[in-house]
C-alpha cells in the first residue's frame, strides 16, 4: 500500500482540494503519477519546441487511463472514499487530455 496526496480540481469549480487516500491498486498509482507528470511534459514540450513530446505523454496517459478504467470499478466502488477518488482521477484525466489536445490543435469529443 502506498499513501499519496493527490491534488485535484473539483468538478464544477476552480478551487483545489487536497485528498489523502491510500492508492491500493497499481492502476490508480500509475494514473496519478502520470497526471502529476503533466507540468513537466508540458514544460519540456515548450522548452524544446517539440510537440511530439506532448503527444507521447498523451498516448501514455491514455494507456494508463484505459488500464485504470478497465481494472478499477469507478461508480459504486466501496468504500465511498475510493469511489470519490476514482471519479476525481477520471475527471482530471479528461481535463488533462482535453487541454493537451487543444494545445496540439486537435479537437476532442465531449463524450465517448
N, C-alpha and C positions, 0 to 999 in steps of 0.2 A: 504494500500500500504506500502511496505517495501523497503527502499533503501538499497542495498547491494553492496559491492565491490566484484567482482569475479576475481580471478587471474587465468588465463588460459594460456596454451601454444598454440601458433598459429599453425594450421596445416602446416606441411612442413618446419618448422624451430624451433630453440631451444630457442629463446628469449621469455620472458614473456610479456604479455600485461595486463594492469590493466583496467578493464572495470567498469564503474559505470553505472548501469542500474536499473531501478525500476522493481523489480520482482513482478509483479502484480498477478500472478497465483500461487496458493498454490503448484502445482506440480513443478513449477520452483524453488520455495524456498526450498521445500523438497529435490529435487535433488541436488541443490547447497550445502545445508547443509550437505547432506550425503557425497558428494565429498570432502568437506572440512574436514570431519572426517577420511579420509583415512590415513593420517600420524599417527593419534592416534591409529587407529585399527591395523596398521602395527607394531607400537611400542609395543602395548600390546601383540600382537602375538609373537613377538620376545622375549620380556621380560619373558614371561611365557612358552615359547616353546609349544604354543597351536595353531596349525594351524586351529583348528576348529573355533577360533575367527575370523580369516580372511575369512573363508568360510561363516560364519554367516554374516559378513559385506558384502561380495559379494552378498549373497542372498538378503539382504536388499537393496543394491544398484540396483540390477536387478529389484526388485519390484518398487523402486522409478522411475527408468528409464522407465519401462513399463507404469506406470501411466502417467508420463510426456509425453511420445510419443503418448499415446492413446488420451490424452486430450488437447494437445497443438500442433497446426499446426507449423511445423518447416519450411519447404521450402515454401516460399511465404507468410510468416507471415508479417503483417503490424503493425507498421512501420518497415523499414529496420533494425533498431537497434534491434528490437525484433527478427527478423529472424537471425541476426548475433549472438546474444546472445544464441539463441536456438541451432544454428548449433555448436557453441563452447561448449555448455553444452553436446551436443551429442558426439562430438569428445573426450572431456575429459572423458566422461563416458566410451567410447570404449577403450581408452588407459588405464584407471584405471582398468577396468575389465580384459583387456589383461595382464597387468603387474601382477596383483594379481593372476590370473590363472597360469601364468608362475611360480610365486613363489611357488604355490601349486603343481607344476608339472603336470598341466592339459593343454592340447593343446586346442586352441580356433580356430574356423574357421575365415578366413579372412573376409568373408561376410556372411550375413544372409538375 
